[in-house]
Amino acid sequence: MIFKLKSIKGRSRKSYKEWLDETKRYRITWITEVGGVRVPPHFYACVRIRLPNGREMWDFAGRRGPYRTFKLASKACETHAKENK
C-alpha cells in the first residue's frame, strides 16, 4: 500500500497528520496532542467500514490502540487488507 499525506484545513501539522491510501479505504493518523494536552507521538491505523444502516465510519485496522511507528501502522493496514479480501 502506498500512503499519501493529506493536508487538513484548520489543523496544525505540528500536532496532527493524516495519510490515506490510493483507494481512500485505509487511513493512518499521527497525533501529538489530544484535547489540548501534549502526549507522546503515536500513530493509529484505521479502515473505513459500512454499517448495516448504510452509514460509514472509521474503525481500527488491527489492534485497538496506538502504534509507535508509521511502518507498524502501515503493516497493520496491509495485514487487514489481506485478511478481508
C-alpha positions in Angstrom: 0.0 0.0 0.0 1.1 3.5 -0.8 0.0 6.2 1.6 -0.1 9.9 0.7 0.0 12.7 3.2 -3.2 14.7 3.1 -3.5 18.4 4.2 -6.3 19.2 6.6 -7.7 22.7 6.9 -7.7 24.1 10.4 -5.3 21.5 11.8 -1.6 22.2 12.5 0.9 19.7 11.1 2.9 20.1 14.3 0.2 18.1 16.2 -1.8 16.1 13.6 -1.0 14.4 10.3 -3.2 12.1 8.2 -2.2 9.7 5.4 -4.7 8.0 3.0 -4.0 5.0 0.7 -4.8 5.2 -3.0 -8.3 3.7 -2.5 -9.1 6.0 0.4 -10.2 3.0 2.4 -7.3 3.0 4.9 -6.1 5.9 7.0 -3.1 6.4 9.3 -3.1 9.4 11.7 -0.3 10.8 13.7 -1.1 12.7 16.9 0.9 14.6 19.5 -1.9 16.5 21.2 -5.3 15.3 22.5 -7.8 17.9 23.8 -5.0 20.5 24.1 -2.8 18.2 26.2 0.6 17.1 24.8 1.0 13.3 24.6 3.9 11.2 23.2 3.6 11.0 19.4 1.8 7.9 18.1 0.0 6.5 15.0 -3.4 5.0 14.5 -4.3 2.6 11.7 -7.9 2.9 10.6 -10.2 1.3 8.0 -13.5 2.7 6.6 -16.4 0.3 7.2 -20.0 0.3 6.2 -22.6 -0.1 8.9 -25.8 -2.2 8.4 -27.9 1.0 8.3 -25.9 2.3 5.3 -23.6 4.8 7.2 -19.8 4.7 7.0 -17.3 5.1 9.8 -13.6 4.7 10.6 -12.7 1.6 12.7 -9.4 0.3 13.9 -7.4 -1.9 11.5 -5.6 -4.5 13.5 -5.4 -3.9 17.3 -7.3 -1.1 19.0 -4.6 1.2 20.1 -1.7 3.3 19.1 1.4 2.2 17.1 4.9 3.7 17.8 6.0 3.9 14.2 4.4 4.6 10.8 5.9 1.3 9.5 4.0 -0.8 12.1 0.7 1.1 11.4 1.0 0.6 7.6 1.8 -3.1 8.2 -1.4 -3.4 10.3 -3.4 -1.9 7.3 -1.8 -4.3 4.8 -2.5 -7.3 7.1 -6.1 -6.2 7.4 -6.5 -5.9 3.7 -5.1 -9.4 3.1 -7.4 -10.9 5.7 -10.5 -9.2 4.3 -10.1 -9.8 0.5 
